């Protein structure tokens, strides 16, 4: 599964910090080699630190992807293309590794799966999904936030139960 690098302790957030998520489930997934970390914003070429960024008020991640909305940063910049490049890099990674699940950082203009910032830099959240979350969902990836690890575990269990065994492991 793809996991936001900040949740794994990497100091990649806009403010140069991590959002280190302490979880027995996440530790187990890592120990089992199931986790592929990525920060889409870094993958898109954005630096650390960087100004906070938000999807324009009223818009959603899929609208950014289609060119119907932009992402703005607190300094008035337009990092939309970097965010799009990061989402594309996340999709390429998912496809290259055959990943079917993602656990992404809620609230982010890239990774938010249910809630994103208001678009007014006022600290408020609104329903919506970030650009990477939207693109991954459009390509069949089940996306969860860091608040839904049990649901992600259930999806992983279901996915593993429905996968045929590796023919290389079958003994005659």
N, C-alpha and C positions, 0 to 999 in steps of 0.2 A: 504494500500500500504506500501511496505517496503521503508524506507527512510534512507539514510546514516546518522548515528548519528552526525557526524561532522557538517552536514548542519543544524541540529537542535540546535547547540550551545554547544554540548558536546566536551570538549577538548581532543579528542582521536586521532588526526592526529599524524603522525610520530614525528612532532616537538612539540607535547604537546599542540597545539592550536586547536581551533575550526575553522570551515569555515562557521560561522553562516550566514545563508541565511535569509534575511529579505524579506518576501513575504506574501501578503494578502492571496494568495491561500494556501500556506503552513499553515498559521495560521488557516484558515478555516478548512482545512483537519484535523488538530490536534483537533480543537474544536469539530468536528463531530466524533472524535474517529476513523478516517480512517488510522492513521499513526502508523506503528510499526517501531520503530527505531532500528538500528543495525550498528555496525562497524564490518565488517567481519574480519578485521585484529586483533582486540581485541578478537573477538569470537574464532579466531584460536590460541589464546595464546600469541600474541605479546604484548610487554610492551609499555607504553607511558612514556617518549619518546623512540624512536627507530631510528636506522639509516634509511635514505630514501632508498627505494627499487624500482627496476624497472624490468620489464620483459626483458629478453635478447633481444638484438637488432635483429630486423627482425621477432621476434616471436609474437604470439598472446595468449590471455588467454586460449583459447580452447587447444592450443598446450601444455601449462603448465599442464592443467588437464590430458591430455593424456600421460604425461611423455616425450613429445618430446622437451620440453624447460624448463628452470628454471627461478626462480626469484632470483636476486642478490641484496644484499644491498651495500651501499657505502663503508662499511668497509670490503667488500670481503666475507661476510657471505652468506649463502644460506637458506633463510627463506621459501623456496618453500612449504614445508610440512605444515607450519603454515598457509600460504595463502590458501592452499587446504582445510585445516580443517575449516578455516573461511568461504570459499565458500560453503562447505558442510553444515555448521551451518546455513548459510543464506537460502539455499535451504530447509533445514528441517523446519525452521521458516515459510517460505513461504507456504510450504505444510501443516504444522500444522494449520495455520490460513486461508488457502484458498486464499492467496493473489494472485492477477493477475497482479499488477503493481508495479514498483519500480522506485524511483527517487534516483539516485546514483551520487556520486561526480566524475565529469569528470577529467580525467587525471591520476587517481589512478591505480596502478597495480591490485587492486581488483575491483574497482567500475567504472573505465572508460568505458563509453558506446560507444564512437566514437573515442576518442583520448587517447593515453597513452604516457608516457615518451619514449624517443628515445631508451633507453637501454644503453646509454653512459654517464649518469649523467651530461649532458651538458645543461640542462634546456629546451631542445627542445622537442616538441611533434610530434607524428606521428599518422596516422590513425591506429585504432585498438581498441580492447576492453579488459578490465581486466578480471581476472579469474572469479570473482563472477558474473559480468555482463554476461559473456559468458555462464556460467553454468545455470543461471536463464533463459536466452533466450532459451537455449536448452530444458528447461522444460516448455516453453509456457508463461513465464512472459514477459510482455511488459516493457522494460527498457528505462528510460529517464534520461538525465542529469539535473543538476540544471538550465541549460539554456533552458530547454524545458518544463517548467511548464504548459504553455498553452496547449501544445500537450498532456501532461499527464492529464490535466483537461478534454480535449476532449475525451481521451480514457476512463477516469473514467465515464464521462457522458454516453458514449456509453455502457460501461459495465453495469452500473446501469439500463439503459433503457432496456437492453436485459435480465436482471435477472428476473425470475418470482417472484411475491410477496411472501413473507414469509407466509405459510399457517396459522401460528399462529396469523397473523394479520388480516386475512379475517374474517369479521363478517357475520354471517348468517342472 
